[in-house]
Amino acid sequence: MAYTLHADVLKFTTKEPTAITELDDIDALARNYRPRLLRFVMASVRDEELADTVVQDTLLKAYRNRAGFRGECTINTWMTGIAVNLIRDHARTQKSKFWRKVHASAVDATDMANHLRSSGSSPEGALLAREQAVQVHQAMDLLSPNQRTAFLLRFIEEMDLPDIASAMGMPVNTVKTHLHRAVKSVRARVGGARV
């Protein structure tokens, strides 16, 4: 007596291959999002070693929790939110040590000015841009952590308000308030120049 298997019997035992997404490839995550995350985190914490650690932790956390990504925002916004939370966690657990280290190893504002577009190609224009960057950098040091984060995400990372709200885990109106206060404070310290 011979047994034969029909195709209908085999159907329920085979699995359809699942689609591989960008989140399933940690190398693609690092390649596509690391530079932007590093720029944001470095501007937030101003410590190269800490920024590198936070970005690495962000990438690992995103990869490990990829199944929890609901797609309600972009992957960039989701990962920025993870980075913001890791920065907050670090600030809470090591606040005094953290701030001493930040001030001791702050990014040179002159280096940051070299990455800004100047209004002219003249040496005077470049010098004015560098001076303004130094003033903005110094004014940012005096902002609250939420104001600084909102300011950086809006003007350095050029994120939209809903994306900033999602990344920071707060309502859009709260982000608007933090951003308004940050811009007002920076403008007052820079001398009313447009930021």
C-alpha positions, -999 to 999 in steps of 0.1 A, spaced: 0 0 0 15 33 -11 8 67 4 8 98 -17 9 134 -4 -12 159 -20 -2 196 -25 -31 206 -2 -17 187 27 18 203 23 4 239 21 -3 243 58 32 231 68 52 255 46 57 291 58 56 320 35 90 339 36 87 371 56 98 403 39 131 416 51 129 452 61 156 478 66 152 472 104 162 436 99 197 445 87 218 462 114 245 471 89 220 490 68 207 507 99 242 518 109 250 529 73 218 549 68 212 564 102 245 565 122 258 597 107 226 617 114 222 602 149 258 609 157 255 645 146 224 650 168 238 632 198 272 649 196 254 683 194 233 673 224 260 659 247 292 674 233 313 644 243 326 623 215 330 591 235 295 594 251 279 603 217 295 572 201 282 551 230 247 565 228 245 561 190 257 525 193 231 518 220 204 534 199 212 512 169 213 481 191 180 490 208 163 497 175 175 464 161 165 444 191 131 461 193 124 462 156 93 441 160 79 469 182 82 494 154 46 502 145 53 524 115 34 554 129 64 576 121 96 573 100 124 550 111 146 581 115 120 597 139 117 565 158 155 561 162 159 598 172 133 592 199 153 562 212 184 584 212 166 612 230 154 587 257 189 573 261 203 608 265 177 615 291 184 583 310 221 591 311 215 626 323 193 613 351 217 586 363 249 606 360 238 642 361 267 659 379 294 637 364 278 641 330 277 679 330 313 682 343 324 660 315 304 679 289 318 712 298 354 698 299 352 683 265 327 706 247 329 708 209 348 738 197 323 763 183 348 773 157 347 738 143 309 739 142 311 773 124 332 757 96 302 736 87 278 765 85 271 783 53 283 818 53 265 847 38 294 854 16 326 839 5 347 867 18 369 863 49 349 888 67 317 869 60 333 837 72 345 854 104 311 868 111 295 834 106 321 818 129 314 845 156 277 840 153 281 802 157 302 808 188 274 830 202 247 805 194 268 777 209 272 796 241 235 805 242 226 768 237 246 759 268 222 779 289 190 763 276 171 736 295 176 700 282 142 700 265 147 734 249 182 724 237 168 691 222 139 708 205 163 735 191 188 710 178 162 688 162 145 717 145 175 738 133 203 713 130 185 681 120 157 701 102 129 679 116 93 688 114 74 696 146 53 664 146 85 643 142 102 663 170 72 657 192 73 620 184 110 618 191 108 637 224 76 618 235 56 649 241 27 668 224 34 691 195 22 721 215 47 714 243 75 711 216 63 745 202 66 760 237 101 746 243 112 757 208 97 792 212 115 797 245 147 784 231 147 807 201 137 836 223 166 829 247 191 824 219 181 855 201 183 876 233 218 863 239 230 866 203 217 902 201 185 898 182 201 884 151 181 858 132 189 823 142 
